[in-house]
Amino acid sequence: MPTSRVPMKSRLDEIDNFEDRAQEAGFRVKNLAQDCRLSPRQLERRFAEKVGAKPGAWLNHLKLREAQALLDNGELIQNVAQTLGYRHHRDFSRWFKRRCGLSPTDYRRHSAH
């Protein structure tokens, strides 16, 4: 006798403001999982079903988008780094360059044209 599978209900089904939560969680998977009252592993398993991407990749994409918006608005690199949770602007600059292909200064220079 075949049995039909009922999709397991998840706490993520009740959440629709992931971008706000991501920012409040400092763009960190562990913090986002805690905010959603899930373990990081549970978040990993359920997140892709709901959002269509792995949480770490999605958070990095959002963080890059936020960094670009702040830089486009003329924020100082040190302030952008601090806003995104970096203790040192050098760490932010390295992260940004790996993700964007340009340093924050070069990005700002290119986006101004």
QUIMOGI-V372966 format. One record per residue. N is the residue number from 1. PHI is phi as a letter, one per 40 degrees, with the letter a starting at -180 (* if undefined). D_LAST is the distance of its C-alpha to the last C-alpha in Angstrom with 2 decimals. Layout:
# QUIMOGI-V372966
n=N phi=PHI d_last=D_LAST
n=N phi=PHI d_last=D_LAST
This chain:
# QUIMOGI-V372966
n=1 phi=* d_last=66.18
n=2 phi=c d_last=62.35
n=3 phi=b d_last=60.45
n=4 phi=c d_last=57.21
n=5 phi=c d_last=54.51
n=6 phi=c d_last=53.05
n=7 phi=d d_last=49.51
n=8 phi=c d_last=49.64
n=9 phi=c d_last=48.24
n=10 phi=b d_last=45.64
n=11 phi=c d_last=44.40
n=12 phi=c d_last=40.94
n=13 phi=c d_last=42.20
n=14 phi=c d_last=42.41
n=15 phi=b d_last=38.86
n=16 phi=b d_last=35.96
n=17 phi=b d_last=33.53
n=18 phi=c d_last=32.39
n=19 phi=c d_last=28.84
n=20 phi=c d_last=30.38
n=21 phi=c d_last=32.99
n=22 phi=c d_last=30.54
n=23 phi=c d_last=28.73
n=24 phi=c d_last=32.15
n=25 phi=c d_last=33.28
n=26 phi=g d_last=30.52
n=27 phi=g d_last=29.26
n=28 phi=b d_last=32.51
n=29 phi=d d_last=34.83
n=30 phi=d d_last=37.96
n=31 phi=c d_last=37.03
n=32 phi=c d_last=36.04
n=33 phi=c d_last=39.36
n=34 phi=c d_last=41.26
n=35 phi=c d_last=39.63
n=36 phi=c d_last=40.68
n=37 phi=f d_last=44.12
n=38 phi=b d_last=43.93
n=39 phi=c d_last=44.20
n=40 phi=d d_last=41.10
n=41 phi=c d_last=42.99
n=42 phi=c d_last=43.76
n=43 phi=c d_last=40.15
n=44 phi=d d_last=39.18
n=45 phi=c d_last=41.79
n=46 phi=c d_last=41.08
n=47 phi=c d_last=37.33
n=48 phi=c d_last=36.41
n=49 phi=c d_last=38.92
n=50 phi=c d_last=37.40
n=51 phi=b d_last=33.63
n=52 phi=g d_last=33.40
n=53 phi=a d_last=32.03
n=54 phi=c d_last=33.47
n=55 phi=d d_last=32.98
n=56 phi=c d_last=31.38
n=57 phi=c d_last=28.74
n=58 phi=c d_last=28.11
n=59 phi=c d_last=27.88
n=60 phi=c d_last=25.42
n=61 phi=c d_last=23.19
n=62 phi=c d_last=23.46
n=63 phi=c d_last=22.94
n=64 phi=c d_last=19.72
n=65 phi=c d_last=18.49
n=66 phi=c d_last=19.67
n=67 phi=c d_last=18.07
n=68 phi=c d_last=14.59
n=69 phi=c d_last=15.31
n=70 phi=c d_last=16.61
n=71 phi=c d_last=13.77
n=72 phi=c d_last=11.29
n=73 phi=c d_last=13.96
n=74 phi=g d_last=13.95
n=75 phi=c d_last=17.20
n=76 phi=c d_last=18.46
n=77 phi=d d_last=18.76
n=78 phi=c d_last=22.50
n=79 phi=c d_last=22.67
n=80 phi=c d_last=20.82
n=81 phi=d d_last=23.28
n=82 phi=c d_last=26.17
n=83 phi=d d_last=25.27
n=84 phi=c d_last=25.24
n=85 phi=g d_last=28.56
n=86 phi=c d_last=27.88
n=87 phi=c d_last=30.17
n=88 phi=b d_last=28.03
n=89 phi=c d_last=24.28
n=90 phi=c d_last=24.88
n=91 phi=c d_last=26.27
n=92 phi=c d_last=23.31
n=93 phi=c d_last=20.90
n=94 phi=c d_last=23.14
n=95 phi=d d_last=23.33
n=96 phi=c d_last=19.60
n=97 phi=c d_last=19.06
n=98 phi=c d_last=21.98
n=99 phi=c d_last=20.67
n=100 phi=b d_last=16.95
n=101 phi=g d_last=17.18
n=102 phi=b d_last=14.85
n=103 phi=c d_last=15.98
n=104 phi=d d_last=14.79
n=105 phi=c d_last=13.30
n=106 phi=c d_last=11.44
n=107 phi=d d_last=10.39
n=108 phi=c d_last=9.06
n=109 phi=c d_last=7.23
n=110 phi=c d_last=5.74
n=111 phi=c d_last=5.43
n=112 phi=c d_last=3.82
n=113 phi=c d_last=0.00
